[in-house]
Amino acid sequence: MKTSDAIQLRIDEIKPKDFQGDILDKYEENSKGFQWQIAVLDMFENDISHEIYRKWQEILKLRENYECKGCATCCNLACSEFSPDELKKRAANGDKFAKQFTSIFIPYNSREEARKIYPEYLNLLDETIDEDVYFYHCPKLNDCKKCSDYKNRPQICRDFPDNPLCILPKSCGFYEWREYAQPIAMMLHSMVEIIDYYKEKINLAQK
């Protein structure tokens, strides 16, 4: 069953008996339709949202069964949707991730320079994402392209990948986790978007 159909089914399950009307219709305050909308918003907030959170925590917990293999792909070729200047601005504005990232990673001069380092991974990115990304590398890599201070690596490195929507090469120790968890994560992401859509439309209908 599609995610949208599953959510619609749950909305219909709490619909008043023999009631005619759609959840997004406008109803008089305190009418059956209005109270149905209130019940649906409550279900989103106190039931489905909690279910999404619990499932997400299960995914993150499962990650603990996997570990870094030291392939150094994420060190040789870290990528971000933000340019170096954008990351610096975000760091200056208090973004903790950007602050850590800019304190560690150095940008490549060009995409082609990055491609020479790891052509297979660049090809994978080209096939997977449409938007522009920027590539960075860690200066602590040794001549063998391995981390020279692995035991003392910062938290941002220890936490990667922090979600199963990251693009990972097969050499990554977390690749199997990503392959298993990605469809679930995408479903949860879809649920959040659908719920937000309903919440926005219901709130507009009740004004």
Backbone bond lengths (Angstrom), bond angles and torsions (degrees), N, CA, C in turn:
res aa  C-N    CA-C-N  psi(-1)  N-CA   C-N-CA  omega(-1)  CA-C   N-CA-C  phi
1 M - - - 1.462 - - 1.529 110.10 -
2 K 1.330 116.78 135.67 1.449 120.96 178.22 1.526 110.57 -64.76
3 T 1.335 115.20 152.23 1.459 120.22 -179.29 1.522 111.02 -58.72
4 S 1.323 117.11 -43.62 1.466 120.80 -179.38 1.524 111.24 -62.79
5 D 1.335 116.47 -38.99 1.470 120.40 179.20 1.528 110.80 -67.84
6 A 1.330 116.19 -37.91 1.462 120.21 -179.89 1.529 110.84 -64.99
7 I 1.319 116.92 -40.92 1.465 120.42 178.63 1.521 110.42 -68.95
8 Q 1.329 116.85 -40.73 1.467 120.09 177.81 1.524 110.89 -61.45
9 L 1.323 116.80 -37.80 1.463 120.99 178.73 1.522 110.69 -62.30
10 R 1.316 116.93 -41.92 1.462 120.21 179.72 1.523 111.39 -68.56
11 I 1.319 116.01 -33.61 1.469 119.72 174.89 1.525 110.06 -64.29
12 D 1.325 115.86 -43.83 1.465 120.47 -178.43 1.527 112.05 -68.64
13 E 1.334 116.62 -28.55 1.466 120.20 -178.84 1.524 112.65 -64.47
14 I 1.331 117.05 -27.21 1.469 119.44 179.94 1.532 111.48 -105.84
15 K 1.309 116.03 12.92 1.463 120.65 176.88 1.526 109.41 -71.41
16 P 1.333 118.34 137.24 1.470 120.51 179.25 1.529 111.54 -56.24
17 K 1.310 116.20 141.44 1.458 121.83 -178.13 1.525 110.99 -61.11
18 D 1.327 115.10 135.87 1.470 122.73 178.44 1.527 112.99 61.33
19 F 1.328 116.61 20.87 1.468 119.78 -179.72 1.519 109.72 -90.18
20 Q 1.322 115.97 134.75 1.457 121.81 177.89 1.528 109.19 -104.67
21 G 1.299 116.72 130.25 1.456 119.96 179.45 1.515 111.14 145.24
22 D 1.313 114.98 163.41 1.465 121.50 -178.48 1.521 109.59 -105.37
23 I 1.313 116.20 152.77 1.461 120.79 -177.58 1.528 112.09 -62.79
24 L 1.321 117.18 -23.39 1.468 120.17 -177.81 1.525 113.21 -96.12
25 D 1.335 116.71 2.31 1.468 119.83 177.95 1.525 110.58 -71.57
26 K 1.323 115.52 162.73 1.465 120.79 176.74 1.526 108.69 -93.49
27 Y 1.335 116.83 130.41 1.460 121.74 -177.55 1.530 110.27 -126.86
28 E 1.319 114.34 157.74 1.460 119.88 174.83 1.528 109.29 -65.87
29 E 1.313 115.55 144.91 1.459 119.91 179.53 1.526 110.43 -59.30
30 N 1.326 115.59 136.60 1.470 124.45 179.87 1.532 113.73 71.76
31 S 1.325 117.25 5.48 1.462 119.91 174.59 1.528 109.17 -75.93
32 K 1.340 116.53 171.72 1.462 120.05 179.01 1.531 111.31 -59.55
33 G 1.331 115.26 -42.63 1.460 119.19 -179.79 1.516 111.99 -64.22
34 F 1.326 115.89 -40.96 1.463 121.39 179.57 1.525 110.50 -63.94
35 Q 1.335 116.11 -44.66 1.461 120.48 179.64 1.525 111.51 -66.83
36 W 1.319 116.39 -32.95 1.472 120.84 175.51 1.527 109.96 -62.57
37 Q 1.319 115.73 -43.62 1.463 119.61 177.95 1.531 111.16 -61.83
38 I 1.327 116.44 -40.84 1.463 120.55 177.82 1.532 110.08 -61.16
39 A 1.330 115.73 -42.38 1.465 120.55 -179.72 1.527 111.29 -65.23
40 V 1.323 116.23 -37.81 1.469 120.32 179.03 1.527 110.50 -67.00
41 L 1.323 116.96 -43.63 1.465 120.22 177.63 1.525 110.70 -61.15
42 D 1.326 116.06 -39.47 1.466 120.29 177.78 1.530 110.63 -65.21
43 M 1.326 116.63 -39.74 1.463 120.65 178.01 1.527 110.70 -62.94
44 F 1.327 116.22 -42.10 1.459 119.75 177.64 1.529 110.93 -59.96
45 E 1.329 115.24 -45.77 1.460 120.89 -172.70 1.525 112.86 -74.61
46 N 1.319 116.97 -41.75 1.464 120.49 -170.48 1.525 115.20 -106.34
47 D 1.309 117.27 -12.08 1.464 119.71 179.42 1.532 111.44 -115.95
48 I 1.318 115.98 -68.19 1.463 119.62 -173.07 1.528 111.86 -65.31
49 S 1.320 117.63 -41.62 1.468 119.78 179.38 1.524 111.23 -61.37
50 H 1.327 116.39 -38.59 1.462 120.26 177.92 1.531 110.99 -68.51
51 E 1.331 116.06 -36.74 1.465 119.97 177.41 1.534 110.54 -63.63
52 I 1.325 116.25 -41.80 1.466 120.88 178.27 1.521 110.05 -62.14
53 Y 1.319 115.98 -45.05 1.466 120.54 -179.37 1.529 111.09 -61.89
54 R 1.339 116.29 -45.33 1.468 119.68 -179.40 1.525 111.20 -62.80
55 K 1.323 116.43 -40.85 1.462 120.10 179.90 1.520 110.56 -66.57
56 W 1.319 116.85 -38.47 1.460 120.41 178.30 1.524 110.71 -64.24
57 Q 1.321 116.23 -40.01 1.460 119.97 178.07 1.526 111.07 -65.40
58 E 1.317 117.58 -34.56 1.464 121.25 176.49 1.532 110.61 -63.35
59 I 1.332 115.74 -40.26 1.464 120.19 178.31 1.525 110.51 -62.59
60 L 1.326 116.05 -45.80 1.462 120.03 -179.54 1.526 111.29 -66.37
61 K 1.324 116.48 -35.42 1.464 120.46 178.15 1.526 110.37 -65.34
62 L 1.306 116.30 -38.72 1.463 121.17 179.31 1.526 111.16 -62.40
63 R 1.303 116.86 -29.98 1.469 121.51 179.18 1.522 111.59 -57.54
64 E 1.330 116.69 -27.94 1.461 120.91 -177.92 1.528 112.49 -65.26
65 N 1.328 117.18 -15.01 1.468 121.12 178.42 1.528 112.35 -81.59
66 Y 1.323 116.27 -3.10 1.464 121.15 -178.49 1.528 108.94 -121.71
67 E 1.309 116.21 161.69 1.460 119.19 -179.80 1.521 110.99 -147.87
68 C 1.314 114.27 160.80 1.459 121.57 179.87 1.527 110.20 -64.00
69 K 1.333 116.63 134.15 1.463 121.56 177.28 1.525 112.12 -95.43
70 G 1.322 115.73 -1.20 1.457 119.16 178.99 1.516 113.87 73.26
71 C 1.340 117.22 27.95 1.473 119.24 179.82 1.522 111.53 -71.86
72 A 1.344 116.30 -18.82 1.470 123.57 175.06 1.525 114.29 67.56
73 T 1.321 117.35 15.99 1.463 119.16 177.11 1.523 110.82 -61.22
74 C 1.331 116.22 -44.68 1.466 119.89 -178.06 1.525 111.60 -69.56
75 C 1.329 117.52 -19.49 1.467 121.36 177.52 1.529 110.75 -85.55
76 N 1.329 114.81 -41.14 1.462 120.27 179.61 1.516 112.39 -73.17
77 L 1.332 115.48 -30.29 1.456 118.85 -170.85 1.525 111.00 -146.03
78 A 1.317 116.05 67.01 1.460 120.29 173.27 1.524 108.10 -77.55
79 C 1.319 116.88 138.66 1.464 118.68 -179.31 1.525 110.40 -125.92
80 S 1.312 114.97 151.60 1.458 121.53 -179.24 1.521 109.04 -145.74
81 E 1.321 115.39 150.31 1.463 119.80 175.36 1.525 111.11 -74.74
82 F 1.338 116.32 -10.99 1.459 120.91 -176.68 1.530 111.58 -103.30
83 S 1.314 115.23 141.52 1.460 121.21 176.52 1.528 109.20 -73.14
84 P 1.327 117.94 165.97 1.470 120.13 177.51 1.530 112.83 -55.33
85 D 1.327 116.82 -42.64 1.469 119.89 179.69 1.528 111.29 -65.64
86 E 1.331 116.28 -40.11 1.465 119.74 179.24 1.524 110.94 -65.06
87 L 1.327 116.58 -39.75 1.463 120.22 178.71 1.526 110.96 -64.82
88 K 1.322 116.57 -39.90 1.464 120.23 178.93 1.529 110.95 -63.98
89 K 1.327 116.48 -39.92 1.467 120.38 178.31 1.527 110.65 -65.25
90 R 1.328 115.80 -42.76 1.461 119.83 179.48 1.528 110.54 -64.60
91 A 1.326 115.88 -39.03 1.466 120.11 178.38 1.527 110.44 -64.37
92 A 1.332 116.21 -41.88 1.464 120.90 179.59 1.525 111.71 -65.46
93 N 1.342 115.95 -26.01 1.468 120.81 179.57 1.524 112.98 -89.98
94 G 1.338 116.01 7.74 1.460 119.61 173.64 1.512 116.41 100.08
95 D 1.332 117.83 5.14 1.467 120.46 178.41 1.533 108.55 -70.24
96 K 1.341 116.77 113.08 1.463 121.23 -174.36 1.528 112.05 -65.62
97 F 1.337 115.69 -41.49 1.466 118.64 179.97 1.525 110.27 -62.74
98 A 1.327 116.90 -46.85 1.467 120.85 -179.70 1.524 110.75 -61.93
99 K 1.319 116.33 -37.05 1.464 120.15 179.85 1.522 110.83 -65.01
100 Q 1.337 116.56 -44.46 1.464 120.13 177.60 1.524 111.08 -65.48
101 F 1.324 115.04 -44.21 1.465 120.05 -176.26 1.524 111.00 -61.11
102 T 1.328 116.78 -48.10 1.467 120.21 -177.67 1.527 112.15 -70.28
103 S 1.330 116.81 -20.57 1.464 119.32 178.45 1.528 111.71 -79.14
104 I 1.337 115.98 -12.53 1.464 120.65 -176.05 1.523 112.25 -114.59
105 F 1.323 116.05 -51.72 1.462 120.28 -168.33 1.527 113.35 -93.03
106 I 1.327 113.74 146.21 1.464 122.98 179.25 1.526 108.31 -114.04
107 P 1.325 117.82 134.77 1.473 118.82 -178.92 1.528 112.58 -72.86
108 Y 1.323 115.42 145.68 1.458 120.35 169.61 1.526 108.06 -72.23
109 N 1.310 115.81 155.29 1.462 119.82 -179.60 1.524 112.10 -71.48
110 S 1.329 115.81 -27.36 1.457 119.73 -179.13 1.522 109.98 -158.08
111 R 1.303 115.67 165.34 1.457 121.41 176.64 1.528 110.72 -64.24
112 E 1.318 115.69 -36.51 1.464 119.64 -179.14 1.524 111.61 -68.12
113 E 1.328 116.62 -33.20 1.464 119.63 175.58 1.524 109.89 -63.28
114 A 1.329 115.92 -41.38 1.464 120.52 177.65 1.526 110.84 -66.43
115 R 1.317 116.65 -37.74 1.465 120.54 -178.91 1.529 111.46 -62.75
116 K 1.314 117.19 -33.58 1.463 120.71 179.10 1.529 111.10 -65.61
117 I 1.332 116.23 -29.61 1.459 120.54 -178.77 1.525 111.04 -74.70
118 Y 1.341 115.97 -43.44 1.466 119.82 -175.09 1.526 109.02 -147.14
119 P 1.333 117.93 74.33 1.473 120.74 -176.03 1.526 113.62 -60.26
120 E 1.352 117.27 -35.50 1.464 119.62 -178.44 1.529 111.23 -64.11
121 Y 1.327 115.99 -40.65 1.463 120.08 -178.68 1.527 110.72 -70.55
122 L 1.316 116.84 -38.28 1.470 120.01 176.45 1.520 110.76 -62.38
123 N 1.319 116.19 -40.66 1.465 119.77 178.22 1.524 110.72 -64.08
124 L 1.338 116.04 -38.83 1.464 120.72 178.05 1.522 110.45 -62.61
125 L 1.315 116.95 -42.82 1.462 121.14 178.58 1.524 110.94 -65.08
126 D 1.321 116.11 -41.09 1.468 120.34 179.45 1.527 111.12 -60.39
127 E 1.333 116.07 -35.52 1.464 120.94 -178.51 1.525 112.36 -79.26
128 T 1.338 116.70 -20.48 1.464 120.48 -169.72 1.519 113.92 -102.34
129 I 1.329 117.32 -39.27 1.463 119.90 -174.92 1.523 110.61 -122.30
130 D 1.325 114.93 148.92 1.460 121.03 -177.18 1.529 112.68 -97.81
131 E 1.346 115.81 -34.28 1.454 118.62 -174.49 1.530 111.49 -75.08
132 D 1.319 115.17 161.46 1.458 120.78 178.84 1.527 110.37 -70.75
133 V 1.322 115.78 141.77 1.460 121.34 173.74 1.526 108.38 -131.20
134 Y 1.315 115.00 158.65 1.461 121.46 -179.63 1.523 108.61 -114.62
135 F 1.330 115.78 145.61 1.459 120.35 -172.59 1.527 111.18 -113.70
136 Y 1.333 113.92 142.32 1.461 121.59 -175.53 1.531 109.19 -137.08
137 H 1.324 115.62 164.20 1.464 119.56 176.31 1.521 109.44 -143.59
138 C 1.316 115.01 159.07 1.462 121.00 -178.59 1.529 109.74 -92.94
139 P 1.324 118.59 130.76 1.465 121.45 -179.26 1.528 113.87 -74.85
140 K 1.335 117.08 -6.46 1.465 120.05 -178.63 1.528 112.89 -87.37
141 L 1.325 116.79 3.93 1.461 119.19 177.24 1.526 109.67 -71.18
142 N 1.336 115.56 139.03 1.461 119.46 178.95 1.533 110.57 -87.67
143 D 1.318 116.51 -171.79 1.465 120.65 -177.40 1.525 112.58 -63.33
144 C 1.330 116.13 -23.22 1.468 120.64 178.42 1.527 111.70 -90.06
145 K 1.329 115.63 8.84 1.460 122.41 -179.59 1.531 112.01 62.09
146 K 1.325 115.46 35.66 1.456 122.13 174.94 1.526 108.65 -118.38
147 C 1.337 115.77 158.48 1.461 119.81 -178.69 1.527 110.23 -68.00
148 S 1.314 116.31 128.70 1.463 120.91 -179.06 1.529 112.32 -84.05
149 D 1.336 116.53 -6.52 1.470 120.49 -179.43 1.528 109.47 -140.46
150 Y 1.338 115.39 48.26 1.464 121.37 -171.27 1.530 112.82 -58.85
151 K 1.329 117.27 -42.28 1.468 120.21 -177.06 1.525 112.11 -64.87
152 N 1.316 116.39 -25.97 1.465 120.59 -178.57 1.528 112.27 -108.29
153 R 1.326 116.54 20.02 1.463 119.67 -178.58 1.531 110.17 -61.21
154 P 1.325 117.38 146.93 1.471 121.02 -176.71 1.524 112.48 -69.30
155 Q 1.324 115.61 167.70 1.462 121.48 -175.19 1.524 112.43 -61.95
156 I 1.315 116.84 -35.94 1.461 119.92 -179.12 1.528 110.96 -60.30
157 C 1.333 116.34 -31.39 1.463 120.93 177.75 1.530 110.92 -78.71
158 R 1.323 116.26 -39.10 1.464 120.63 179.82 1.529 111.40 -65.16
159 D 1.324 116.55 -32.88 1.465 120.90 -175.53 1.523 113.38 -82.17
160 F 1.319 117.44 -15.37 1.465 119.45 -176.92 1.530 110.95 -78.10
161 P 1.348 117.11 135.74 1.468 128.49 -5.88 1.522 110.89 -81.89
162 D 1.318 116.89 136.85 1.458 119.99 -177.05 1.519 113.29 -92.85
163 N 1.337 116.88 0.03 1.461 120.03 173.03 1.528 108.83 -155.87
164 P 1.328 117.46 153.89 1.469 120.68 -174.68 1.521 114.46 -79.63
165 L 1.329 117.62 8.54 1.457 120.17 176.80 1.526 111.46 -93.05
166 C 1.337 115.99 -2.20 1.463 119.91 176.06 1.528 109.88 -66.59
167 I 1.311 115.70 149.66 1.462 120.67 175.74 1.523 107.95 -89.83
168 L 1.328 116.17 119.42 1.457 120.94 -175.31 1.525 110.79 -125.03
169 P 1.323 117.13 144.23 1.467 119.95 173.58 1.527 109.84 -78.03
170 K 1.310 117.13 162.10 1.463 121.00 -178.47 1.526 112.13 -64.67
171 S 1.314 117.19 -20.77 1.464 120.56 -179.79 1.524 112.45 -73.91
172 C 1.330 117.29 -14.65 1.470 121.25 -177.67 1.524 110.35 -72.19
173 G 1.327 116.39 138.94 1.458 121.30 179.49 1.515 113.50 -66.03
174 F 1.328 117.22 -16.17 1.459 121.43 -179.18 1.528 112.17 -101.95
175 Y 1.327 116.30 7.71 1.470 119.99 -176.65 1.531 111.80 -60.65
176 E 1.326 117.42 -44.99 1.468 120.43 -178.68 1.524 110.94 -65.22
177 W 1.330 116.40 -37.35 1.474 120.30 175.92 1.523 109.97 -61.01
178 R 1.317 116.16 -44.90 1.459 120.44 179.60 1.523 111.10 -62.12
179 E 1.327 116.95 -43.85 1.459 120.64 -177.99 1.530 111.18 -61.72
180 Y 1.333 116.26 -37.95 1.463 120.06 179.33 1.529 111.23 -74.97
181 A 1.327 116.35 -44.73 1.461 120.89 -169.79 1.523 114.07 -85.88
182 Q 1.320 118.17 -21.67 1.465 119.63 -175.01 1.530 113.72 -58.57
183 P 1.347 119.91 -46.78 1.473 118.50 178.70 1.525 112.74 -60.34
184 I 1.328 116.51 -36.58 1.463 120.39 178.72 1.522 109.77 -67.43
185 A 1.334 116.16 -43.90 1.463 120.59 179.88 1.524 111.14 -63.05
186 M 1.316 117.10 -39.23 1.463 120.66 178.92 1.526 110.74 -66.58
187 M 1.336 116.27 -37.34 1.462 120.23 177.13 1.531 110.33 -64.54
188 L 1.334 116.51 -43.47 1.463 120.65 179.39 1.527 110.70 -63.91
189 H 1.325 115.64 -41.05 1.465 120.19 177.80 1.527 110.21 -61.98
190 S 1.322 116.01 -41.16 1.463 120.87 178.27 1.526 110.80 -63.89
191 M 1.330 116.57 -40.36 1.465 120.67 178.86 1.524 111.04 -61.43
192 V 1.321 116.39 -42.66 1.465 120.46 179.43 1.524 110.38 -61.55
193 E 1.329 116.73 -44.04 1.461 120.40 -179.37 1.530 111.39 -64.46
194 I 1.328 116.90 -41.27 1.466 120.76 -179.29 1.526 110.48 -67.29
195 I 1.321 116.56 -43.08 1.462 120.76 178.93 1.528 110.42 -62.46
196 D 1.325 116.49 -43.68 1.467 120.13 178.75 1.528 110.90 -60.75
197 Y 1.329 115.96 -38.05 1.467 120.24 178.11 1.529 110.40 -62.48
198 Y 1.328 116.94 -48.92 1.462 120.72 179.67 1.528 111.43 -61.95
199 K 1.316 116.56 -43.22 1.465 120.27 -178.74 1.523 111.03 -61.18
200 E 1.322 115.66 -43.02 1.468 119.90 179.62 1.526 110.94 -63.23
201 K 1.336 116.82 -46.02 1.463 120.83 -176.90 1.532 111.61 -69.49
202 I 1.323 117.26 -38.74 1.469 120.17 178.79 1.522 110.31 -66.36
203 N 1.323 116.65 -43.20 1.465 119.93 179.10 1.524 111.42 -62.43
204 L 1.328 116.70 -36.95 1.465 120.08 176.66 1.528 110.90 -66.98
205 A 1.327 115.96 -39.75 1.466 120.17 -179.29 1.523 111.71 -66.25
206 Q 1.320 116.91 -27.67 1.465 120.26 -176.33 1.525 113.19 -89.92
207 K 1.319 117.11 -2.03 1.471 119.11 178.66 1.523 110.93 -78.01
